[in-house]
Amino acid sequence: MLAPCVLCPNAQGKTGFHMGAMDASELLPEDAEAMASTVGRAARVFSTPQYKEMVVNCISQVRACARNVQSLRSPLCRRRLAAD
């Protein structure tokens, strides 16, 4: 699972699995190890109640993030429209 947005980061084991920052144009051996380890953790959790809980947490986080973004955007949009 990916973090839904910058305002709502991934909470390790609660809304997803974090594998660290990677430079797609220059992947390192450590990046491959991090990806393999993360996929392994996700595979172990997939058929458990923890996975279902993570899905619910992630959906709730996405909804909260959308509300936060909308609340931040609304005043900006109103100001921009008023300036035009």
C-alpha positions as CSV (number, residue, x, y, z in Angstrom):
1,M,0.0,0.0,0.0
2,L,1.2,3.5,-0.7
3,A,0.8,6.6,1.4
4,P,-2.3,8.3,0.2
5,C,-0.8,11.8,0.2
6,V,2.0,13.9,1.7
7,L,-0.3,15.2,4.4
8,C,-1.2,11.7,5.5
9,P,2.0,9.5,5.8
10,N,2.1,5.8,5.9
11,A,2.0,4.4,9.5
12,Q,4.1,1.3,9.5
13,G,2.0,-1.8,10.1
14,K,-1.2,0.3,10.6
15,T,-2.0,1.6,7.1
16,G,0.7,-0.1,5.0
17,F,4.4,-1.1,4.8
18,H,7.2,1.4,4.3
19,M,10.2,0.4,2.3
20,G,12.1,3.6,2.4
21,A,13.0,6.2,-0.2
22,M,14.4,5.1,-3.5
23,D,15.8,6.8,-6.6
24,A,14.1,5.1,-9.5
25,S,16.8,6.2,-11.9
26,E,19.6,4.7,-9.8
27,L,18.4,1.7,-7.8
28,L,20.8,0.2,-5.3
29,P,21.2,-3.3,-4.0
30,E,19.8,-2.1,-0.7
31,D,16.7,-0.9,-2.5
32,A,16.1,-4.5,-3.9
33,E,16.6,-5.9,-0.4
34,A,14.2,-3.4,1.1
35,M,11.6,-4.2,-1.5
36,A,12.0,-7.9,-1.0
37,S,11.7,-7.6,2.7
38,T,8.6,-5.4,2.4
39,V,6.9,-7.8,0.1
40,G,7.7,-10.6,2.5
41,R,6.2,-8.8,5.4
42,A,3.1,-8.0,3.3
43,A,2.7,-11.6,2.2
44,R,2.9,-12.8,5.8
45,V,0.1,-10.4,6.9
46,F,-2.1,-10.7,3.8
47,S,-4.3,-13.6,5.1
48,T,-4.6,-12.3,8.6
49,P,-7.1,-10.1,10.5
50,Q,-4.3,-7.5,10.7
51,Y,-4.5,-7.0,6.9
52,K,-8.3,-6.3,7.1
53,E,-7.6,-3.8,9.9
54,M,-4.9,-2.2,7.8
55,V,-7.3,-1.8,4.8
56,V,-9.9,-0.1,7.0
57,N,-7.3,2.2,8.5
58,C,-6.0,3.1,5.1
59,I,-9.4,3.9,3.7
60,S,-10.2,6.0,6.8
61,Q,-6.9,7.8,6.3
62,V,-7.6,8.5,2.7
63,R,-11.0,10.0,3.6
64,A,-9.4,12.1,6.3
65,C,-6.7,13.3,3.9
66,A,-9.2,14.2,1.3
67,R,-11.2,16.3,3.9
68,N,-7.9,18.0,4.9
69,V,-6.9,18.7,1.4
70,Q,-10.4,20.0,0.5
71,S,-10.4,22.3,3.6
72,L,-7.0,23.7,2.6
73,R,-8.0,24.2,-1.0
74,S,-11.4,25.8,-0.5
75,P,-10.1,29.1,0.9
76,L,-7.4,29.2,-1.7
77,C,-9.8,28.6,-4.5
78,R,-12.2,31.3,-3.2
79,R,-9.4,33.8,-3.0
80,R,-8.3,33.0,-6.5
81,L,-11.8,33.3,-7.9
82,A,-12.3,36.6,-6.1
83,A,-9.0,38.0,-7.6
84,D,-10.1,37.1,-11.2
